[in-house]
Amino acid sequence: MRLIARFAQEQEMYFEIITVYDKRIIKERLNKKTPALISIAKDYPSSVWFERKISDDFGIEILYSNDARPLVKHEYFPKDIFPMRKDYAKLDVEHINSTSSKEGNHGVILGPTHPYLLESSEFQLFDKNQIILHFEMMPFYKYRGIEKMIEGLTFEEARPIIERISASQTIAYQYAFLEIQLQASKKILPEMIKKRHIFLLEFERVMNHLSDLSTMCQLVEFFDGFFFFSNFVEQGRDVMKNLTGHRFGFGSLSVDDDFLDLDDAYNFLFSLEKELLKFEKWIETKEKVLEKLLLLGQISKKTAESYGLVGLMARSCNIALDRRKGNDFYEKHDFYINLEEGGDTFSRFNIRITEIFTSLRIMRNLVKNNILPFFLGTAVDGEYFSYIESSAGELMMYISLKQGLIDRFFIRDPSFLNMQILPSCIKNSEVSSLGLIIKSVPLNVSAVDL
Amino acid sequence: MFKLFKNDNNWSENLIKDAELLRLHRLLKEQIKENFSGHLRFYILDSGSCNGCELELQALFNPLYDVASLGIEVVYDSTNTDILLITGLMTENMYNEVKLTYEKLKEPKRVISIGDCPLMKAPFTNTFALKSQGINIFPVSQYIGGCPPEPKLLLRSLLKYLKNL
């Protein structure tokens, strides 16, 4: 079984641990007095971060864990506060004036601002003769408390927050949230509206892949490639604005709006497809560029499976994992999965290009239709899960609704799993290639840090 | 990371600088020459953003907005910057980093707040993880609103700020 997520929520009499696998969901109850949870890290290495988060959020002891360090709570955060417990309602946490816990650490600390990621994040690096011996990434660096922020809100109140968790994946987040709203109101989205939403989801995928490709080209000093992709990113943002009224698509997945200018979007997509075909042939002649990508940051299929990698991180290791696969709607619109075998930066570069072609093909099939009125209706209390294939991989959203209000909100962004592979794929690489390896992994810090 | 080089192909032909952008470029170049000897260094600090503001700041360095040609550069050492740009909500975790960065700025300390989040005007509500005052804990020289502010708005606001120096 593949581990998708593991998280906790507080019920009146007990803590509940929900472990989501691809084939089943397991729920465990822990007493509130001395809550302790047996780690599954031995079988599922990626569970370590989930369990460390459970421990920080709820004060639940993790038994038989090989890593009991705090994950969410950083050095200044009071150790005796467990912010996700229901009885914790304070708005101001007095952070402690810690004497730096980084003392005695002989590695290099990069962050919060560094050239490798746009967002604030911290890396710890140990190297010898410019070869990286150990690498670690510190998540929750800019922890906003989004999960707690959403508790107690109605769906309508939560929507603008959820769509702003991560700008580059806003459509995927809106789509996952809408799926939950549909489940809660026992409705099925009309096909015509679904077509519009999938169009936007695929558009977002294309934009993020183009943006990643542009940065990767820049880092291998292939500036023609950088110009090529960044031009399309800029044009694409304007097209997204014409489609949705916003350059990233905030507030765009309502159930009753129509596109603003689809002709403009099609012109952009056709031009992108035409030019990308030329680019594909052209880059084959750039042997020096390709050499810089080959065998860099390599991950084996076995490692990828054991870490539960998702999205293009899995597909570039020849693992046929894509939420669109087997989905009737996608199959009907000419989807087939793209795979690469190398598991290296080169594979992650290539698969982004082939996935852009796949998205373009799907979008071409999603023709414009007039949107008929559709209403979501009243949401029924219950537990709801949604799974969306975002540009970075499988995105899971969970909402527990009680008396019409959100009682527990949990997100497992693809980056939460994919980020954990960084130490393995960076180890033994040269320091100079650090940026390229990091940028080859689709990372979304704001969606992990929440 | 953002430095651009000239290319041989015509990939830029679809990106046309309109009259306003050409004007902004000309005036910004003049201001940067006058106030910063033609070389303006930004240090960008995300104190809890959704990455929208960072992506729009990154867009300033694409071939259309091309602010590198105006002498603008992003640096990763706050002691060596002319202007500190702050994006995002002011989180408790990041507050100490912002404070340290602010203290390290050379005089005159110039801080520009980017987007609605630092002003707590975005739709986020307050939590234990946020400073409810937002960026107002620190002296700010210029506020640029928007969620996120688009590249042209960033350029217009920067010009306005530089003109008042």
Chai-1 contact restraints between the chains, C-beta under 6 A:
chainA,res_idxA,chainB,res_idxB,connection_type,confidence,min_distance_angstrom,max_distance_angstrom,comment,restraint_id
A,H74,B,N93,contact,1.0,0.0,6.0,A-B,restraint_1
A,P83,B,F128,contact,1.0,0.0,6.0,A-B,restraint_2
A,K90,B,F128,contact,1.0,0.0,6.0,A-B,restraint_3
A,L91,B,N126,contact,1.0,0.0,6.0,A-B,restraint_4
A,L91,B,F128,contact,1.0,0.0,6.0,A-B,restraint_5
A,V93,B,E92,contact,1.0,0.0,6.0,A-B,restraint_6
A,V93,B,F128,contact,1.0,0.0,6.0,A-B,restraint_7
A,H95,B,E92,contact,1.0,0.0,6.0,A-B,restraint_8
A,P112,B,E97,contact,1.0,0.0,6.0,A-B,restraint_9
A,T113,B,L45,contact,1.0,0.0,6.0,A-B,restraint_10
A,T113,B,Y76,contact,1.0,0.0,6.0,A-B,restraint_11
A,H114,B,Y76,contact,1.0,0.0,6.0,A-B,restraint_12
A,P115,B,M1,contact,1.0,0.0,6.0,A-B,restraint_13
A,P115,B,Y76,contact,1.0,0.0,6.0,A-B,restraint_14
A,L118,B,E54,contact,1.0,0.0,6.0,A-B,restraint_15
A,E119,B,D46,contact,1.0,0.0,6.0,A-B,restraint_16
A,E119,B,N51,contact,1.0,0.0,6.0,A-B,restraint_17
A,S120,B,D46,contact,1.0,0.0,6.0,A-B,restraint_18
A,K142,B,G48,contact,1.0,0.0,6.0,A-B,restraint_19
A,K142,B,T91,contact,1.0,0.0,6.0,A-B,restraint_20
A,K142,B,N93,contact,1.0,0.0,6.0,A-B,restraint_21
A,K142,B,M94,contact,1.0,0.0,6.0,A-B,restraint_22
A,Y143,B,N93,contact,1.0,0.0,6.0,A-B,restraint_23
A,Y143,B,A129,contact,1.0,0.0,6.0,A-B,restraint_24
A,R144,B,G48,contact,1.0,0.0,6.0,A-B,restraint_25
A,R144,B,L89,contact,1.0,0.0,6.0,A-B,restraint_26
A,R144,B,T91,contact,1.0,0.0,6.0,A-B,restraint_27
A,R144,B,A129,contact,1.0,0.0,6.0,A-B,restraint_28
A,G145,B,T127,contact,1.0,0.0,6.0,A-B,restraint_29
A,G145,B,F128,contact,1.0,0.0,6.0,A-B,restraint_30
A,G145,B,A129,contact,1.0,0.0,6.0,A-B,restraint_31
A,K148,B,T127,contact,1.0,0.0,6.0,A-B,restraint_32
A,M149,B,T125,contact,1.0,0.0,6.0,A-B,restraint_33
A,M149,B,T127,contact,1.0,0.0,6.0,A-B,restraint_34
A,P160,B,P123,contact,1.0,0.0,6.0,A-B,restraint_35
A,I161,B,P123,contact,1.0,0.0,6.0,A-B,restraint_36
A,I161,B,F124,contact,1.0,0.0,6.0,A-B,restraint_37
A,R164,B,C50,contact,1.0,0.0,6.0,A-B,restraint_38
A,S166,B,C50,contact,1.0,0.0,6.0,A-B,restraint_39
A,A167,B,C50,contact,1.0,0.0,6.0,A-B,restraint_40
A,A167,B,N51,contact,1.0,0.0,6.0,A-B,restraint_41
A,A167,B,G52,contact,1.0,0.0,6.0,A-B,restraint_42
A,S168,B,N51,contact,1.0,0.0,6.0,A-B,restraint_43
A,F223,B,F5,contact,1.0,0.0,6.0,A-B,restraint_44
A,F223,B,N7,contact,1.0,0.0,6.0,A-B,restraint_45
A,D224,B,N7,contact,1.0,0.0,6.0,A-B,restraint_46
A,D224,B,N9,contact,1.0,0.0,6.0,A-B,restraint_47
A,F227,B,N7,contact,1.0,0.0,6.0,A-B,restraint_48
A,F227,B,W11,contact,1.0,0.0,6.0,A-B,restraint_49
A,F227,B,P63,contact,1.0,0.0,6.0,A-B,restraint_50
A,F228,B,W11,contact,1.0,0.0,6.0,A-B,restraint_51
A,S230,B,N62,contact,1.0,0.0,6.0,A-B,restraint_52
A,N231,B,W11,contact,1.0,0.0,6.0,A-B,restraint_53
A,N231,B,S12,contact,1.0,0.0,6.0,A-B,restraint_54
A,N231,B,L15,contact,1.0,0.0,6.0,A-B,restraint_55
A,N231,B,P63,contact,1.0,0.0,6.0,A-B,restraint_56
A,E234,B,N62,contact,1.0,0.0,6.0,A-B,restraint_57
A,E234,B,L64,contact,1.0,0.0,6.0,A-B,restraint_58
A,F248,B,G52,contact,1.0,0.0,6.0,A-B,restraint_59
A,S446,B,C50,contact,1.0,0.0,6.0,A-B,restraint_60
A,S446,B,N51,contact,1.0,0.0,6.0,A-B,restraint_61
